[in-house]
Every structure is written in C-alpha cells, then in structure tokens.
C-alpha cells in the first residue's frame, strides 16, 4: 500500500483502485479541536481541486478539497459521533472517505512520507 | 483543502466564517507586543490580530488547545495577554463632563476606583467602539510636614478600548475633546487578564491578600514591589477575574509570577473568543459596529437613565428614536442541537422569510453544542422562538434564547 501526501495536508492511501483520504497530523494540529466533519455521501463524484468535505473546528470552518478525481464509495461514519477522532487519530481511525481513482496520473507528483515531512519542516 | 493551501499558522485562520480576524484595514507592519517572546517560549501559536502578533493558543504538550484552555478558565484561572488593547489616560479639569459628551454613560457620578462599561457613539447613533472607563483619580495621602490632609488628586480617567479600534478612537477623542483634556496613550504598558473561578485565590496569594476586598468593576493602583500595577476586577469571559495593567518592562516577570501558581495557565485568543461568546458578550466589529445602535445591540444598560433623559452626547437623538420606538431588529442568542456550528454571516429564516443574520457563532465547549448571537427581526426575538439558520445550503433548527449562555460568575460582594 502506498501513501501519498498533498501540499494541502491530505494523505491518500492507495490500495488497488481504491483510495482512502484523510488529513494529516500536521493539519489537525493547525486546525485545533475539531467539532464537526461534513463528509460527501457515497456516490458523490469528486473532481480534483473541488470541494469534498468541510472541517469545523472550534474557531473556524475549513474546506477540504478533493486531492484526486473519483467517486466516493464510503464516508467514515465514525466521525459523525466522534469528530475528535480527527485530532486523536488523524492518519488512521480519523480517515474521511474512500473513493475510486479516475486517473492514476493525478497521483504523480504527490509527496511520499519523507518528502511531506521535510515540506512541513519548511513551513 | 482551500485554507490549507498555505498552512502557516495565521493563514489557517483565514477561513470562512472565522471571527478571529480583525475586520479593519490590515496595517502594513505586524508589530510585536511586550510578551511576544514569553508566548513563544510557552509554545504559543502566534497569529496576526489587530495589527499585532498574538497567541491564538498554546501547544498541546503544555496543556494548551482552545478547548483545554477554555475549560481551564471555566474551572481554574486562565492568563490572557490583551496588550493589543488600547490603554488611554485622560486628565484635565472637566474631563468627566467632556467625556460624557461622547458616550451615554454616567461618568461625572462614577466614584474614584469604580469602573463602567460604555460605548463611543457616532452622530448617527452607531457604535464606534465599546470600552471600559475607570475613574482613576488618585488619592493623595496626608502629608504632615506639608500640613495637608488626605485628598483626591487631579481627575483622571483610564480607558480600555479595542485593539483594532484604538487608533480611530484616539483620533475621535482628540478631535472632540477640548485642548484642556490631555490624552495619554499608555503604549508602554502591557495588559493581562487573569480569569476564572480561582483567579482571586491565585492573585491574592501572589499579592499577599491586598486585593481581597475588591468587587466586580472596581480598580486599584497596587505597587507590587517595584511594579506599579493597576488591577481591575473585570474581564471578558463571564468569570470572576482581573485585568492587570503593567509597565512593559515588568510584564514577563508578572506573567511568570502568576503562572507559577498551580491554578494559572496561559490561554490564547481562541479560548477568549469562545468564552466571551458563551458569556453573551459582544465583539466589536462583528456583533456591534457603526451599523448597529446600543438599543438594537441589547446594550440598553449602558444608557444611564439620567443620560438618556438629559442627552448632551453624540448620537443621543438617533439612539433615543430607537429607544422610544423600539428597534426593528435586536441582538439575541441562538442555541442549536447537533454539532454543526453556524458562524458569522449565516442567514436566519422563518420558512422562506429571511429574518436575521448571525454575527458570532461557534461550538460551545462548556455546553457541548453550537451557540450563536445575531440580529433578528423583532417578531422573532422572544426566547423559545424556533427559527432556522442556513449553513452550506442546509437549514439548522435553532431556538432563540436569553444570554448569557453560560451564567456570569462575577464577584459582586455581599
């Protein structure tokens, strides 16, 4: 399984033709206490760079844009009851949604773990 | 992630519906306040606010985070740096009477050591700023050698105004106060607020019980060793607490001294905002502006009866028109079920009719559900009225409620 990172602080796990998407530990740290996550429903067609989800922290609402294009196959229902999972387990239990991958070439140029870490160190 | 496109501390806050940005023209230079290095040592995340780098929250490793700091202030004592606010000293022969020409509160009858919340009103009855006015007239001790008895010194009034508005306020005051009144901008002073149910316990321990007789809205000069402090029992969280004005050079030492107490932890602007929202206290630039008047803003308590009747203050006629006929819209509180917060700018509906707008909103850490304040048409301001608030094309059911959302716990004495 390969994990990719975007400069918008999302992670993407690729397993076959399915991608799981979430936000990184760095991102949740910047957002602070998360009180609500609005996720796309199954069947929603996402277009790379367009609205996919909204994260509400105590202080503000933040858009999450789709890192790649594809169809949502599952949203993480655990976040409905416990949105703070994004704070406590951002890169595992606090995943946002799973989606198909329309165009694998969109994954090219994304960062791996090491590249993302040095990207964050520069911020 | 739109806002994430540049997650660099401050830019994180430049997201929609965020109240933690000042809405005035952003100055070119973002300045540092006296406690800047102190905050950074404490692991604060600094953001530009009102033209300064300010701590929004402290690191999770040191017990920080907006909710943690919020809860700490509700249960212990939070220490907030509010040095961005404008501290002004007005002196001169008729300063109280002159000040009364610019605001609707009773200042001439405000006794030395007492504090009053008031408003600067413009000619159209709009709110230029809200502020605290303290009668800071000093007591001059008896001098046996000189043969003088103890007496009140020259009149002095200490004003604390909003950071984002202070330059406009100073210009307004200078323009309208006569030359006999001297305005001193105390920009060599820091201002910190110690807030929470254990604030008095901690401060009394530090100050050797010298402030234990103070009640809410009283202010004293207190020399703590070589530090000349002004301590005022007031705040912006709904909790008992104190605001301490300290010369910049002693600010770090004072904060270290206070944070050495087991009850005290530093808290940032994020918690300050959620605390004041729960306390139902308006934030200038959001809940009150020049487009709102004191009556619509439900700040009628700041319009002293004598001042209402006698007038003689800027905007009196316009404000009294609203006072007498009743406002078309009024600032009220709204509570929500669920977890999705409605934020500033969200529209309020009764069926298809738009009947108001949210001016501040967020998730209440103390109550565990979203709360908001906003202006609703007078037909919908009765507590219990059910309305709907639009958030991202969804309608959230909400109920009009009296404020504060979380009861005030001021120390009003026996």
Interface residues (C-beta under 8 A of the other chain):
Chain A: X6 X7 X8 X9 X10 X23 X26 X27 X29 X30 X31 X32 X33 X35 X36 X38 X54 X56 X57 X58 X59 X60 X61 X62 X63 X64 X65 X83 X123
Chain B: X1 X2 X3 X4 X5 X7 X8 X9 X12 X13 X15 X16 X17 X18 X19 X20 X56 X57 X60 X65 X66 X67 X70 X270 X273 X274 X339 X340 X341 X343 X362 X363 X365 X370 X392
